[in-house]
Amino acid sequence: MSKVFWKGSTILAPVPAVLVSCGTVENPKVLTIGWTGIVNTHPPMTYISVRPERHSYNIIKNSGEFVINLTTSAICRQTDFCGVRSGKNTDKFKECGFHAMPCRTVSAPCIEECPINLECKITDSKHLGTHTMFLAEITGINADEKYIDSKGKLNLQQCGLMAYAHGEYFALGRKLGDFGFSVRKKKSAKKSNPR
């Protein structure tokens, strides 16, 4: 197979296109972030990378907290809007029809229209060049109860989550397997016990 070589770039894809909320329930702010992910299991840790010129940057930096709100295909247009409009001149919550809800562990609000909200407290930050990375502990999660089954399992495949890949948004597709399915032993039929 022949490959073309390019210089290093941000082509890792897909990544989540999340809405990050900050501020307060009374004065909520939101911006779209593509640079985020999980960095540790215990304690649960995440990060977001934000350009210092973004209106929400100082709110996040000074408060030491934010909420990562997972987005869906149904709010793709609003997610894009929150990434290209500044909160300095626009009430993005109002323009997008979002509702700010209080969180349990942070003062920042979560977005009611998002199926999953991760409450985060910053533990460290590092200026990397164009962006500052805010490393944070996930101190609480809010999940829409309609995606939780009778056994208490969260069914993310029903949420209609979306992703971002190199300047384009995509609806996540069908389930292909679950963790460890490639090495899991297949269940064999029980042998009958002859008498």
C-alpha positions as CSV (number, residue, x, y, z in Angstrom):
1,M,0.0,0.0,0.0
2,S,1.3,3.4,-0.9
3,K,1.0,6.3,1.5
4,V,1.4,10.1,1.2
5,F,3.4,11.9,4.0
6,W,2.3,15.2,5.4
7,K,3.8,17.3,8.1
8,G,2.3,17.0,11.6
9,S,-1.2,18.4,12.0
10,T,-4.4,18.0,14.0
11,I,-5.9,15.3,11.8
12,L,-6.7,12.8,14.6
13,A,-10.3,12.0,14.0
14,P,-13.1,11.6,14.9
15,V,-13.1,13.7,18.1
16,P,-16.2,14.7,20.1
17,A,-17.7,18.1,19.3
18,V,-18.8,19.0,22.8
19,L,-20.5,22.1,24.2
20,V,-18.6,23.4,27.2
21,S,-20.7,25.5,29.6
22,C,-19.3,27.9,32.2
23,G,-20.4,30.9,34.2
24,T,-23.6,30.5,36.3
25,V,-27.1,29.4,35.9
26,E,-28.2,33.1,36.0
27,N,-25.5,34.1,33.4
28,P,-24.6,31.0,31.4
29,K,-21.9,30.9,28.7
30,V,-21.2,28.2,26.2
31,L,-18.5,27.4,23.5
32,T,-17.9,24.4,21.3
33,I,-14.7,22.4,21.9
34,G,-13.2,19.7,19.7
35,W,-10.0,19.2,21.7
36,T,-11.1,17.1,24.6
37,G,-10.9,13.6,25.9
38,I,-10.3,11.2,28.9
39,V,-6.8,11.2,30.4
40,N,-7.2,9.0,33.5
41,T,-9.6,6.5,35.0
42,H,-9.1,6.8,38.8
43,P,-9.7,9.6,39.5
44,P,-11.7,10.3,36.4
45,M,-9.8,13.0,34.5
46,T,-10.5,15.0,31.3
47,Y,-9.2,18.0,29.6
48,I,-10.3,20.8,27.3
49,S,-8.0,23.0,25.2
50,V,-9.2,26.6,24.8
51,R,-7.8,29.5,22.9
52,P,-7.1,32.4,25.2
53,E,-8.9,34.9,22.9
54,R,-12.2,32.9,23.4
55,H,-14.7,34.9,25.5
56,S,-15.2,31.9,27.9
57,Y,-11.5,31.4,28.5
58,N,-11.2,33.8,31.5
59,I,-14.5,32.6,33.0
60,I,-13.2,29.0,32.9
61,K,-9.7,30.0,34.1
62,N,-11.0,32.2,37.0
63,S,-13.7,29.9,38.2
64,G,-11.7,26.8,37.9
65,E,-14.6,24.8,36.6
66,F,-16.7,23.9,33.6
67,V,-19.2,21.3,32.3
68,I,-18.6,19.2,29.2
69,N,-22.0,18.6,27.5
70,L,-22.1,15.7,25.0
71,T,-23.8,16.8,21.7
72,T,-26.3,15.0,19.4
73,S,-27.1,15.1,15.8
74,A,-30.3,16.9,16.7
75,I,-28.4,19.9,17.9
76,C,-25.6,19.9,15.3
77,R,-26.5,23.4,14.0
78,Q,-26.5,24.8,17.5
79,T,-23.2,23.1,18.3
80,D,-21.6,24.7,15.2
81,F,-23.1,28.1,16.0
82,C,-21.5,28.0,19.5
83,G,-18.2,27.4,17.9
84,V,-18.3,30.3,15.4
85,R,-20.1,33.0,17.4
86,S,-18.6,34.8,20.4
87,G,-20.3,35.0,23.7
88,K,-19.0,38.5,24.0
89,N,-21.7,39.9,21.8
90,T,-24.2,37.0,21.6
91,D,-26.3,35.2,24.2
92,K,-25.7,31.8,22.8
93,F,-28.0,30.0,25.3
94,K,-30.9,32.2,24.2
95,E,-30.0,32.0,20.4
96,C,-29.8,28.2,20.5
97,G,-32.8,27.7,22.8
98,F,-30.7,26.0,25.4
99,H,-31.8,25.8,29.1
100,A,-29.2,26.1,31.8
101,M,-29.6,23.7,34.7
102,P,-27.8,23.7,38.0
103,C,-25.1,21.1,38.7
104,R,-24.3,19.4,42.0
105,T,-20.5,19.8,42.3
106,V,-19.8,23.0,40.3
107,S,-21.3,26.4,40.0
108,A,-21.2,26.2,36.2
109,P,-24.5,25.2,34.6
110,C,-25.2,22.1,32.4
111,I,-27.3,22.2,29.2
112,E,-30.6,20.4,29.6
113,E,-30.8,19.5,25.9
114,C,-27.6,17.5,26.1
115,P,-28.0,13.8,27.1
116,I,-24.8,13.6,29.3
117,N,-23.1,16.4,31.3
118,L,-19.7,16.0,32.9
119,E,-19.1,18.4,35.9
120,C,-15.4,19.3,36.0
121,K,-13.0,21.0,38.4
122,I,-9.7,22.2,37.1
123,T,-6.6,20.7,38.7
124,D,-3.9,22.1,36.4
125,S,-3.5,24.2,33.3
126,K,-0.7,24.4,30.7
127,H,-0.3,27.0,27.9
128,L,0.7,24.9,24.8
129,G,0.9,27.5,22.0
130,T,-2.4,28.4,20.4
131,H,-4.4,26.8,23.2
132,T,-4.3,26.4,27.0
133,M,-5.1,22.9,28.2
134,F,-7.2,22.8,31.3
135,L,-6.8,19.4,33.1
136,A,-9.8,18.6,35.3
137,E,-11.3,16.0,37.5
138,I,-14.8,14.8,36.5
139,T,-16.6,15.4,39.8
140,G,-20.1,14.4,38.7
141,I,-22.1,13.2,35.8
142,N,-25.7,14.0,34.9
143,A,-27.4,11.5,32.5
144,D,-30.9,11.9,30.9
145,E,-33.0,9.2,32.6
146,K,-34.6,8.2,29.3
147,Y,-31.3,6.7,28.2
148,I,-30.9,4.5,31.3
149,D,-32.5,1.1,31.2
150,S,-34.3,-0.9,33.9
151,K,-30.9,-2.4,35.1
152,G,-29.4,1.1,35.5
153,K,-27.2,0.8,32.3
154,L,-26.6,3.9,30.3
155,N,-27.4,3.3,26.6
156,L,-25.3,5.8,24.8
157,Q,-26.1,4.3,21.4
158,Q,-29.6,5.7,21.8
159,C,-28.5,9.3,22.3
160,G,-27.7,10.0,18.7
161,L,-24.3,11.4,19.5
162,M,-22.2,13.2,16.9
163,A,-18.5,13.6,16.2
164,Y,-16.2,16.0,14.4
165,A,-13.6,15.0,11.8
166,H,-11.4,17.4,10.0
167,G,-13.9,20.3,9.6
168,E,-17.0,18.1,9.3
169,Y,-19.7,16.8,11.6
170,F,-20.8,13.2,11.6
171,A,-23.6,11.2,13.2
172,L,-22.3,8.2,15.0
173,G,-23.4,5.0,13.4
174,R,-24.2,1.5,14.4
175,K,-22.6,-0.5,17.2
176,L,-19.8,-2.8,16.0
177,G,-19.0,-4.6,19.3
178,D,-18.2,-3.9,22.9
179,F,-14.9,-3.8,24.9
180,G,-13.2,-7.1,24.8
181,F,-15.5,-8.8,22.3
182,S,-12.5,-9.8,20.1
183,V,-11.1,-12.1,22.8
184,R,-14.3,-13.2,24.6
185,K,-15.0,-16.9,24.5
186,K,-18.2,-17.8,22.7
187,K,-20.9,-19.4,24.7
188,S,-21.2,-23.1,23.9
189,A,-24.4,-25.0,23.9
190,K,-24.8,-27.1,27.0
191,K,-24.3,-30.8,26.4
192,S,-27.1,-33.1,27.4
193,N,-26.5,-35.5,30.2
194,P,-27.3,-39.0,28.9
195,R,-28.9,-41.4,31.5
